Amino acid sequence: MNLSSISILFAYLLSIQQIHAFSATKGSTASISRTSTLFAKPPPTAKFDLEAIEALEAELDYQEKLKNQKDDTVEQQEEEEDEWDILSADLDGLKEYTVPDELHNKRIDAILKEFEPDMSRSQCGSLVSDGMVAILTPEEEANGQKPTVTTRKSLKLEKGTKLHVKHAVDETPTEIVAQNLPLSILYEDEHMIVLNKAAGMVVHPAVGNWDGTVVNALAYYLANESPFGSGDFIENDGRVKPDKAEGVDVDGTDGEVVTFRPGIVHRLDKGTTGILVVAKTRESLTTLSESFANREVKKTYVAVTVGNPGKRVVIDKPIGRHPIHRQRMRVVPDPSKMNSSGMSLKERRAAGMGSKSTAVFGRNALSFVDTLAFDGKLGVAQVRIETGRTHQIRVHLQDRTTPIYGDDVYGFTDWNKRLAKSQGIQRPLLHAFKLELTHPVSKKKMVFRAPMAEDMMTVAQGIWPTGSEERPDLFAPTDVEIEE
């Protein structure tokens, strides 16, 4: 019951009480006038009509429920129409298919693969998860409804369902150009190379960053300067051999399609610094990819946080793509508490929490956080991750309301402005400082450490003046350990 309903009920009860009080007072006046002794006024005896009160409560609740249902229906219709209107605004590249009898009750990504033979299954799945596919069931079409955009690539469709597919204009270049860009090399042999990635450098070419990446820099270095040879993925002239690497999962991408990723087995975000291992041969690529997938590689980061994440904290919360802001990730709400999740109807429907589909649970993500220092406002925390989800550390720390300092996607705007103004830093202060793995060929245990970048080290030392003494591995020069 809302506040206005409570006010009405209170006024109703008060009026009944006043009527009974007035009657009791009037009845006692005559006896007082006939005696010389004054007695205290007897308390009023209120006889409430409980049935009438309960009937009033029920009526108020019913009216409120009707109003909420009407608002939800209007909001749902408007938002679904908005999604379809946006998708169909530009008919260029929009295709329509109808599910045949033989594909009845098959997954939508598998159905798309049948209609789009030149695309891989993962590419079809990405098309769906990116909100580029709308569906219209025979029943919905008969009722005059518009197609509904779906982001569930596991959704099964009945025969006769129409698919409206929007293909983005392919801006993928035909080749990746080798570029002479600086690289900080920690270790290299003929099988793999380990780098200390600089801030602002994207790992592999993608939309918006077709050059200036680690792959562009490696193409030049391996072809022209490496004493251990260029490996299997780079031509002698520095050109990168196109390799879709089907079946090879890149840790940290959650299955995103990457056309040009020669030797890339895991990824660091553009603003993140630290250790990055790249395979130079197909054999090493397969072995290292399996090591990451099987959680045999130990990855440890250090982050500057706004607030104190806590000591020995375990964060075991699934992460999935945001249903509306497709470039962002989020901790997926507990489906059992979806009604109190704070999500809009559009978000719940897009995430598969509406009445037409089951809940989307995201992918499991496990992080171990330990605050090393805290000055009352900012903290320095060590984070070890068991899984490699996109933006995992950034999303998990945001969920604890202690986001990474400088994170313009998941952080606090006011604090980010303060960092930019005081230090000139406009990136998340996150660093991959330690990586432990088994060599893909020799099978020797290897441990790589890289100190924080200078800008991050300055901020960390301000928070933790004794840090270089207590944890020299975070501040000392690069260190590589190889088992004998």
C-alpha positions in Angstrom: 0.0 0.0 0.0 1.4 3.4 -1.0 1.6 6.6 1.1 -1.6 8.1 -0.2 -3.5 5.0 0.6 -2.3 5.0 4.2 -3.3 8.7 4.5 -6.8 7.9 3.4 -7.1 5.0 5.8 -5.8 7.0 8.7 -8.3 9.8 8.1 -11.1 7.2 7.9 -10.1 5.7 11.3 -9.7 9.1 12.9 -13.2 10.2 11.9 -14.7 7.0 13.4 -12.8 7.6 16.6 -13.9 11.2 16.9 -17.6 10.2 16.4 -17.4 7.6 19.2 -15.6 10.1 21.5 -18.2 12.8 20.9 -21.0 10.3 21.8 -19.3 9.2 25.0 -18.7 12.8 26.1 -22.3 13.9 25.5 -23.7 10.9 27.5 -21.6 11.8 30.6 -22.5 15.6 30.7 -25.8 15.1 32.4 -24.4 13.0 35.3 -21.7 15.5 35.9 -24.2 18.4 36.3 -26.2 16.5 38.9 -23.3 15.8 41.2 -20.9 17.9 43.1 -18.0 15.5 42.6 -15.9 15.8 39.5 -14.6 12.7 37.9 -12.0 12.4 35.1 -13.5 12.0 31.7 -13.8 8.3 30.8 -11.7 7.3 27.9 -13.6 7.0 24.6 -14.4 3.5 23.5 -14.0 3.2 19.7 -15.9 0.5 18.0 -14.3 0.2 14.6 -16.0 -1.5 11.7 -13.1 -3.9 10.8 -15.0 -5.3 7.8 -15.4 -1.9 6.3 -11.7 -1.1 6.9 -10.5 -4.4 5.2 -12.8 -3.7 2.3 -11.3 -0.3 1.9 -7.8 -1.7 2.0 -8.6 -4.3 -0.6 -10.1 -1.7 -3.0 -7.1 0.6 -2.7 -4.7 -2.3 -3.4 -6.7 -3.4 -6.4 -6.8 0.1 -7.9 -3.0 0.4 -7.4 -2.4 -3.0 -9.0 -4.5 -2.1 -12.0 -2.6 1.2 -12.4 0.8 -0.6 -12.3 -0.3 -3.2 -14.8 -1.4 -0.5 -17.2 1.8 1.4 -16.8 3.9 -1.8 -17.4 1.9 -2.7 -20.5 2.3 0.8 -22.0 6.0 0.9 -21.1 6.6 -2.6 -22.6 4.8 -1.7 -25.9 6.7 1.6 -26.2 10.1 0.1 -25.5 9.6 -2.9 -27.9 8.4 -0.6 -30.6 11.4 1.7 -30.0 13.8 -1.2 -30.4 12.2 -2.4 -33.6 12.0 1.1 -35.0 15.7 1.7 -34.3 16.6 -1.7 -36.0 14.4 -1.1 -39.0 15.1 2.6 -39.4 17.7 1.9 -42.1 16.4 -0.9 -44.3 19.9 -1.2 -46.0 21.3 -4.5 -44.8 18.1 -5.7 -43.2 17.2 -9.3 -44.2 14.1 -11.4 -43.5 14.0 -15.1 -43.1 11.2 -17.6 -42.1 12.0 -20.7 -40.0 11.3 -23.8 -42.1 9.7 -27.0 -40.7 13.1 -28.8 -40.5 14.5 -26.1 -38.2 11.6 -26.1 -35.8 12.6 -25.7 -32.1 16.3 -25.1 -33.0 18.5 -22.4 -31.4 18.4 -19.0 -33.1 22.2 -18.9 -33.7 22.1 -22.4 -35.4 19.1 -21.2 -37.6 21.0 -18.1 -38.6 24.0 -20.2 -39.5 21.8 -22.1 -42.0 20.6 -18.9 -43.6 24.1 -17.3 -43.5 26.6 -20.1 -44.6 29.5 -17.6 -44.9 29.2 -16.8 -41.2 30.5 -18.9 -38.3 28.3 -20.1 -35.5 30.0 -17.7 -33.1 29.5 -14.8 -35.5 25.8 -15.6 -35.7 25.6 -15.7 -32.0 27.4 -12.3 -31.7 24.8 -10.9 -34.2 22.0 -11.9 -31.8 23.7 -10.8 -28.6 24.5 -7.4 -30.2 20.8 -6.8 -30.7 20.8 -7.1 -34.4 18.0 -9.7 -34.7 14.3 -9.3 -34.3 11.7 -12.1 -34.3 8.0 -12.4 -35.0 6.2 -15.6 -34.1 3.1 -16.7 -36.2 0.8 -15.9 -33.2 2.3 -12.4 -32.8 2.0 -11.7 -36.5 -1.7 -12.8 -36.4 -2.3 -10.4 -33.6 -0.8 -7.5 -35.6 2.2 -7.1 -33.3 5.6 -5.8 -34.3 8.8 -7.9 -34.3 10.7 -8.0 -31.0 14.5 -7.6 -30.7 16.1 -10.5 -28.8 19.6 -10.9 -27.5 19.3 -14.5 -26.4 21.4 -16.6 -28.8 20.2 -19.8 -27.1 16.6 -19.0 -27.8 14.7 -21.7 -29.6 12.3 -20.8 -32.4 9.1 -22.5 -33.7 8.5 -23.0 -37.4 7.0 -20.1 -39.2 8.8 -17.5 -37.0 10.2 -14.6 -39.0 13.7 -13.4 -38.4 14.7 -9.8 -39.3 18.5 -9.6 -39.4 20.5 -6.4 -39.5 24.0 -6.7 -41.0 26.4 -3.9 -40.1 28.5 -2.6 -42.9 31.8 -4.7 -42.9 34.6 -2.2 -42.3 37.2 -5.0 -41.6 40.4 -4.3 -43.5 41.8 -6.9 -45.8 45.1 -6.9 -44.1 46.9 -5.7 -41.0 49.8 -3.3 -41.6 53.0 -3.8 -39.7 54.0 -0.7 -37.6 57.2 0.2 -35.9 55.8 0.9 -32.4 57.6 0.6 -29.1 57.2 -2.7 -27.2 58.4 -3.6 -23.7 59.6 -7.2 -24.1 59.9 -9.3 -20.9 60.7 -12.6 -22.5 60.9 -14.2 -25.9 61.9 -17.5 -27.6 60.8 -19.2 -30.8 57.5 -20.3 -29.3 56.1 -17.3 -27.5 56.7 -13.7 -26.5 55.8 -11.9 -23.2 55.2 -8.2 -23.1 54.6 -5.4 -20.6 51.7 -3.7 -22.4 51.6 0.1 -22.2 48.5 2.1 -21.4 46.4 3.3 -24.3 47.4 0.4 -26.6 44.7 -2.0 -27.8 45.7 -5.6 -28.0 44.3 -6.5 -31.4 42.7 -4.6 -34.3 38.9 -4.1 -33.9 36.3 -1.5 -34.9 37.6 1.9 -34.1 41.2 0.7 -33.7 42.4 -0.9 -36.9 46.0 0.1 -36.3 48.3 1.2 -33.5 47.7 -2.1 -31.7 50.0 -4.7 -30.1 49.4 -6.9 -33.2 50.5 -4.2 -35.5 53.7 -3.6 -33.4 54.4 -7.3 -33.2 54.1 -7.7 -36.9 56.9 -5.3 -37.5 59.1 -6.5 -34.6 58.8 -10.2 -35.4 59.5 -9.7 -39.1 62.4 -7.3 -38.7 64.0 -7.4 -35.3 63.3 -10.7 -33.5 66.4 -12.9 -32.9 64.0 -15.9 -32.6 62.2 -15.7 -35.9 58.7 -14.4 -36.9 56.8 -17.6 -36.1 53.8 -19.0 -37.9 51.5 -16.0 -38.1 53.7 -13.3 -39.6 55.0 -13.1 -43.2 58.6 -12.2 -43.9 57.5 -8.8 -45.1 55.6 -8.1 -41.9 52.1 -8.8 -43.1 49.8 -10.7 -40.8 48.3 -13.8 -42.1 44.4 -13.6 -41.7 43.5 -16.3 -39.2 39.9 -16.5 -37.8 41.3 -19.0 -35.2 38.1 -21.0 -35.1 37.9 -23.1 -32.0 40.5 -21.0 -30.1 39.0 -19.1 -27.2 40.7 -15.8 -26.3 40.6 -15.3 -22.6 38.9 -12.1 -21.6 36.7 -11.8 -24.7 33.8 -14.0 -23.8 33.6 -15.5 -27.3 33.7 -12.3 -29.2 34.7 -12.8 -32.9 38.2 -11.5 -33.7 39.3 -11.8 -37.2 42.9 -10.7 -36.8 44.4 -12.1 -33.6 47.6 -13.9 -34.5 48.8 -15.7 -31.5 46.6 -13.8 -29.1 45.5 -16.1 -26.2 44.3 -13.5 -23.7 43.5 -9.8 -23.7 44.0 -6.7 -21.6 41.8 -3.6 -21.8 43.1 -0.5 -23.6 43.7 1.4 -20.4 45.1 -1.6 -18.5 48.9 -2.0 -18.3 50.9 -5.2 -17.6 51.9 -8.7 -18.7 50.6 -10.1 -22.0 51.7 -13.4 -23.4 51.4 -14.0 -27.2 52.0 -17.4 -29.0 54.2 -17.4 -32.0 53.3 -20.8 -33.4 50.0 -22.7 -33.8 51.2 -25.4 -31.5 51.9 -22.9 -28.7 48.6 -21.1 -29.4 46.6 -24.2 -28.9 48.5 -25.3 -25.8 48.4 -21.8 -24.1 44.7 -21.4 -25.0 43.9 -24.7 -23.3 45.9 -23.6 -20.2 43.9 -20.4 -19.9 40.6 -22.2 -20.5 41.5 -24.9 -17.8 42.5 -22.1 -15.3 46.0 -23.3 -15.1 47.4 -19.8 -15.6 47.5 -17.7 -12.5 46.8 -14.0 -13.1 47.3 -11.3 -10.5 46.6 -7.6 -10.8 47.0 -4.5 -8.7 44.4 -1.8 -8.7 43.9 1.7 -7.2 40.3 1.9 -5.9 38.0 4.5 -4.7 37.2 3.2 -1.2 38.3 0.1 0.6 37.3 -3.3 -1.1 38.3 -5.2 2.1 40.7 -7.9 3.2 40.6 -11.4 1.7 37.4 -10.8 -0.1 36.0 -13.5 -2.4 33.7 -12.2 -5.2 31.8 -15.0 -6.9 29.2 -13.3 -9.1 28.3 -14.0 -12.7 29.0 -11.4 -15.3 27.1 -10.8 -18.6 26.7 -8.2 -21.2 24.5 -5.2 -20.3 21.1 -5.7 -22.0 20.9 -2.1 -23.1 24.5 -0.7 -23.1 26.0 -3.4 -25.3 29.6 -2.2 -24.8 29.4 -2.6 -21.1 29.3 -5.6 -18.8 27.6 -6.0 -15.4 27.0 -8.4 -12.5 23.9 -10.3 -13.5 21.2 -10.0 -10.9 20.0 -13.0 -9.0 17.0 -14.3 -10.9 15.2 -15.1 -7.7 15.3 -11.4 -6.8 14.6 -10.0 -10.2 11.5 -8.1 -9.1 13.7 -6.0 -6.7 16.7 -5.8 -9.1 16.0 -2.1 -9.8 16.1 -2.9 -13.6 13.7 -1.3 -15.9 11.2 -3.5 -17.8 13.2 -3.1 -20.9 16.3 -4.3 -19.2 14.5 -7.3 -17.7 13.0 -8.2 -21.0 16.3 -7.8 -22.9 18.1 -9.9 -20.3 15.6 -12.7 -20.7 13.8 -11.9 -17.4 10.4 -11.1 -18.9 7.4 -13.4 -19.3 8.5 -14.6 -22.7 11.8 -16.2 -21.8 13.9 -17.6 -19.0 16.4 -15.7 -17.0 19.9 -15.1 -18.3 22.5 -16.1 -15.7 25.6 -14.7 -17.2 29.0 -16.5 -17.1 30.5 -17.4 -13.8 33.3 -15.1 -12.6 35.5 -15.5 -9.6 37.8 -12.8 -8.1 39.9 -12.7 -4.9 40.5 -9.2 -3.6 42.9 -8.1 -0.8 43.4 -4.5 0.1 47.1 -3.7 0.7 46.7 -0.1 1.8 44.0 2.4 2.4 44.4 6.1 3.3 40.8 6.8 4.2 39.7 7.6 0.6 41.7 5.6 -1.9 43.0 2.0 -1.7 45.7 -0.2 -3.3 44.3 -3.7 -3.8 45.7 -6.9 -5.1 43.3 -8.9 -7.3 43.7 -12.5 -8.4 41.2 -13.8 -10.9 40.3 -17.4 -11.6 38.2 -16.7 -14.6 38.8 -14.3 -17.5 35.6 -12.5 -18.2 35.5 -9.2 -20.1 36.0 -6.3 -17.7 35.9 -8.8 -14.8 37.9 -6.9 -12.2 36.4 -3.5 -13.2 32.8 -4.9 -12.9 33.4 -6.8 -9.7 34.9 -3.8 -7.9 32.1 -1.6 -9.2 29.6 -4.0 -7.7 31.3 -3.6 -4.3 30.9 0.2 -4.8 34.7 0.5 -4.7 35.4 1.1 -8.4 38.8 1.5 -10.0 40.2 5.0 -9.8 40.0 6.6 -13.3 37.5 4.1 -14.8 35.3 6.2 -17.1 32.9 3.3 -17.7 32.4 1.8 -14.2 33.8 4.4 -11.9 32.8 7.6 -10.2 32.7 10.6 -12.5 33.7 13.2 -9.8 36.7 11.1 -8.7 37.8 10.5 -12.3 37.7 14.3 -12.9 39.9 14.8 -9.8 42.4 12.3 -11.1 42.6 13.9 -14.5 43.0 17.4 -13.0 45.6 16.5 -10.4 47.6 13.9 -12.2 46.6 14.2 -15.8 45.6 10.5 -15.8 42.5 9.5 -17.9 42.5 5.7 -17.6 41.6 3.0 -15.1 44.5 2.5 -12.7 44.7 -1.3 -13.2 47.9 -3.3 -13.8 48.5 -7.0 -14.6 51.6 -7.3 -12.5 52.1 -11.1 -12.3 51.5 -14.1 -14.6 52.4 -17.7 -13.8 52.2 -20.4 -16.5 53.7 -23.5 -17.9 55.8 -23.1 -21.0 53.9 -24.6 -23.9 56.8 -26.7 -25.2 59.5 -27.1 -22.4 56.7 -27.5 -19.8 58.8 -25.5 -17.3 57.1 -23.3 -14.7 57.5 -19.6 -15.5 56.7 -16.6 -13.4 56.6 -13.1 -14.9 56.4 -9.8 -12.9 56.2 -6.3 -14.2 56.1 -3.1 -12.0 53.3 -0.6 -12.3 53.5 2.1 -14.9 55.0 5.3 -13.7 51.7 7.3 -13.5 50.0 4.5 -11.4 53.1 4.1 -9.2 53.0 7.8 -8.3 49.4 7.5 -7.2 50.0 4.2 -5.3 53.0 5.7 -3.4 50.9 8.6 -2.3 48.4 6.2 -0.8 51.0 3.8 0.5 54.3 5.5 1.3 55.9 2.3 2.7 54.7 0.2 -0.2 58.1 -0.2 -1.9 59.4 -1.6 1.4 56.5 -3.9 2.2 55.9 -5.1 -1.4 59.0 -4.4 -3.5 57.7 -6.8 -6.2 55.0 -4.2 -7.1 57.5 -1.3 -7.4 60.8 -3.1 -8.4 62.2 -3.7 -11.9 60.9 -6.5 -14.1 61.5 -10.0 -12.8 61.3 -13.4 -14.7 61.6 -16.7 -12.9 62.1 -19.9 -14.9 62.1 -23.4 -13.3 65.4 -25.2 -13.8 
